[in-house]
Amino acid sequence: MRARHPSSVDLPRQWLFSDERAKTGLPELAALLPPGSGIVLRHDGLARGVRWRLLRRLMRIAKARRLVVLLAGPPADARRAGAHGVHLRHHHAARAKQARGLGLFVTMPAHGAREARRARRAGADVVFVSPLHRTRSHPGAPALGHATWLRLARLSGTAAVALGGMTPKRARVLSHARGCRTGWAGIDIWEDRAAKRRTRQKRKAVPT
């Protein structure tokens, strides 16, 4: 699957962030996503070859389910694997120009005003502003709350996606507060859905 220029792909409104601590495998979680959703592959702790094979497997699922896949890593790796874009940590912000030259989406995180401004200067297509709510993936981390989240979203100067304890209901509340449809991303919610799906499947398998 060859990477396409951002103008030919719609940016998703809902996203799955990969987390190596998740009990459910990433391909299984990807299979739960509605068509048009996005995936950010992190999994930095994997060996390079294992991570590469995981990315290629995700790209096959993405092609079948019309998903958008971004790699947290070098733009050249994302382009070679056929990913649609890169998720750049702030110490790699200078690579945004290279990514755009390769026809890739560029997303960045923002946890505060400095990162929001840096993402804006880098010309990120999407900024994941977090954590809006408390989340299991970062226990003890203070939540931004709506007012601070909205301020950071404005500072980023681009499409802002809410991350941190997000659910579709919370996304609707945020969209109402912002006055426009707001994207959201999650980790825990997708794993919770996978667990519920497995429970339903087990119940159906039990003889009556």
C-alpha positions as CSV (number, residue, x, y, z in Angstrom):
1,M,0.0,0.0,0.0
2,R,1.7,3.2,-1.2
3,A,1.5,6.3,1.0
4,R,-0.8,9.0,-0.4
5,H,-0.5,12.7,-0.2
6,P,-2.5,14.1,2.7
7,S,-4.9,15.9,0.3
8,S,-6.2,12.5,-0.9
9,V,-6.9,11.1,2.6
10,D,-9.4,12.4,5.1
11,L,-8.0,12.8,8.6
12,P,-9.9,10.6,11.1
13,R,-12.0,11.8,13.9
14,Q,-11.3,8.9,16.1
15,W,-8.0,7.2,16.8
16,L,-6.3,4.3,18.5
17,F,-3.0,4.9,20.2
18,S,-0.9,1.8,20.6
19,D,0.3,0.9,24.1
20,E,2.7,-2.0,24.8
21,R,1.1,-2.4,28.2
22,A,-2.2,-3.3,26.6
23,K,-3.4,-6.9,27.2
24,T,-5.0,-7.1,23.7
25,G,-2.8,-7.4,20.6
26,L,-2.8,-4.3,18.4
27,P,-4.1,-6.2,15.3
28,E,-7.1,-7.3,17.3
29,L,-7.8,-3.8,18.5
30,A,-7.4,-2.5,14.9
31,A,-10.0,-4.9,13.7
32,L,-12.5,-3.3,16.1
33,L,-12.1,0.2,14.7
34,P,-14.8,1.6,12.5
35,P,-13.8,2.3,8.9
36,G,-12.1,5.7,8.6
37,S,-10.5,5.6,12.0
38,G,-6.8,6.2,12.6
39,I,-4.0,4.3,14.4
40,V,-0.8,5.7,15.9
41,L,1.8,2.9,16.2
42,R,4.3,3.6,19.0
43,H,5.5,0.3,20.5
44,D,9.0,1.7,20.7
45,G,10.3,-1.1,22.9
46,L,10.0,-3.7,20.2
47,A,13.0,-4.9,18.3
48,R,13.2,-3.1,14.9
49,G,12.3,-6.2,12.9
50,V,9.4,-7.1,15.1
51,R,8.0,-3.6,15.0
52,W,8.4,-3.5,11.2
53,R,6.4,-6.7,10.8
54,L,3.7,-5.3,13.1
55,L,3.5,-2.1,11.1
56,R,3.2,-4.1,7.8
57,R,0.5,-6.3,9.4
58,L,-1.4,-3.1,10.4
59,M,-1.1,-1.8,6.9
60,R,-2.8,-4.9,5.5
61,I,-5.6,-4.5,8.0
62,A,-5.8,-0.8,7.2
63,K,-6.2,-1.4,3.5
64,A,-9.1,-3.8,4.1
65,R,-10.8,-1.6,6.7
66,R,-10.0,1.8,5.2
67,L,-8.0,2.9,8.2
68,V,-5.2,5.6,8.5
69,V,-1.9,4.4,10.0
70,L,0.8,6.7,11.4
71,L,4.2,5.6,12.6
72,A,5.9,7.2,15.6
73,G,9.3,7.3,14.1
74,P,11.4,8.4,11.2
75,P,9.5,9.7,8.1
76,A,11.6,7.5,5.8
77,D,10.5,4.4,7.7
78,A,6.8,5.4,7.5
79,R,7.1,6.1,3.8
80,R,8.9,2.8,3.1
81,A,6.2,0.8,4.9
82,G,3.4,2.6,3.1
83,A,2.1,4.4,6.2
84,H,0.0,7.5,5.8
85,G,2.0,9.6,8.1
86,V,4.3,10.1,11.1
87,H,3.7,11.0,14.7
88,L,6.7,13.2,15.7
89,R,7.8,13.6,19.3
90,H,9.1,17.1,20.0
91,H,12.8,16.2,19.8
92,H,12.0,15.2,16.1
93,A,10.0,18.3,15.2
94,A,12.6,19.3,12.6
95,R,11.6,16.2,10.6
96,A,8.2,17.7,9.8
97,K,9.5,19.3,6.6
98,Q,11.0,15.9,5.5
99,A,7.7,14.2,6.2
100,R,5.7,16.6,4.2
101,G,8.2,16.3,1.3
102,L,7.4,12.5,1.4
103,G,3.7,13.2,1.2
104,L,3.0,12.1,4.8
105,F,0.6,13.4,7.4
106,V,2.4,14.9,10.4
107,T,0.9,14.7,13.9
108,M,2.5,15.8,17.2
109,P,1.6,15.6,20.9
110,A,1.0,18.6,23.2
111,H,0.8,18.5,26.9
112,G,1.4,22.2,27.5
113,A,1.7,25.6,25.9
114,R,5.3,25.2,24.8
115,E,4.6,21.9,22.9
116,A,1.4,23.4,21.4
117,R,3.4,26.3,20.0
118,R,6.2,24.0,18.7
119,A,3.6,21.9,16.9
120,R,2.2,25.0,15.3
121,R,5.6,26.1,14.2
122,A,6.3,22.7,12.7
123,G,3.1,22.9,10.7
124,A,1.6,19.7,12.2
125,D,-1.6,18.6,10.5
126,V,-3.0,17.3,13.8
127,V,-2.1,17.8,17.4
128,F,-3.0,15.3,20.1
129,V,-3.7,17.4,23.2
130,S,-3.6,15.4,26.4
131,P,-4.5,14.3,29.0
132,L,-8.0,15.9,28.9
133,H,-9.2,13.4,31.6
134,R,-7.4,11.2,34.0
135,T,-6.3,8.0,32.4
136,R,-5.2,4.5,33.4
137,S,-2.3,4.7,31.0
138,H,-0.7,7.6,33.0
139,P,-1.8,7.0,36.6
140,G,-1.4,10.0,38.8
141,A,-1.0,12.5,35.9
142,P,-3.1,15.6,36.4
143,A,-5.9,16.1,33.9
144,L,-6.0,19.3,31.8
145,G,-9.8,19.9,32.1
146,H,-11.9,21.5,29.3
147,A,-10.7,25.1,29.8
148,T,-7.0,24.3,29.6
149,W,-7.5,21.8,26.8
150,L,-9.4,24.4,24.7
151,R,-6.6,26.9,25.3
152,L,-3.9,24.5,24.1
153,A,-6.0,23.5,21.1
154,R,-6.2,27.1,20.1
155,L,-2.5,27.6,20.6
156,S,-1.7,24.6,18.3
157,G,-3.3,26.5,15.5
158,T,-4.5,23.3,13.7
159,A,-6.9,20.3,14.1
160,A,-6.8,19.2,17.8
161,V,-7.6,15.7,18.9
162,A,-8.4,15.0,22.6
163,L,-6.5,12.2,24.3
164,G,-6.7,10.9,27.8
165,G,-9.7,9.1,29.3
166,M,-11.7,9.7,26.2
167,T,-15.0,8.1,25.2
168,P,-17.5,9.0,22.4
169,K,-19.7,10.7,25.0
170,R,-16.9,12.8,26.3
171,A,-16.0,13.7,22.8
172,R,-19.5,15.0,22.1
173,V,-19.4,17.1,25.3
174,L,-16.1,18.6,24.2
175,S,-17.4,19.3,20.7
176,H,-20.4,21.1,22.2
177,A,-18.1,23.2,24.4
178,R,-15.8,24.0,21.5
179,G,-18.6,24.7,19.0
180,C,-17.3,22.3,16.4
181,R,-16.8,18.6,15.9
182,T,-13.7,17.5,17.8
183,G,-11.6,14.4,17.2
184,W,-10.7,12.0,20.0
185,A,-8.2,9.3,20.6
186,G,-8.0,6.5,23.1
187,I,-6.1,3.6,24.5
188,D,-8.2,2.1,27.3
189,I,-11.6,2.4,25.6
190,W,-10.5,0.2,22.7
191,E,-9.1,-2.4,25.0
192,D,-12.3,-2.3,27.1
193,R,-14.3,-2.9,24.0
194,A,-12.1,-5.9,23.0
195,A,-12.6,-7.4,26.5
196,K,-16.4,-7.0,26.2
197,R,-16.3,-8.6,22.8
198,R,-14.4,-11.6,24.1
199,T,-16.8,-12.0,27.0
200,R,-19.8,-12.0,24.5
201,Q,-18.0,-14.6,22.4
202,K,-17.4,-16.8,25.4
203,R,-21.0,-16.7,26.4
204,K,-22.2,-17.6,22.9
205,A,-19.8,-20.6,22.9
206,V,-21.2,-22.0,26.2
207,P,-23.6,-24.9,25.4
208,T,-27.2,-24.3,26.6
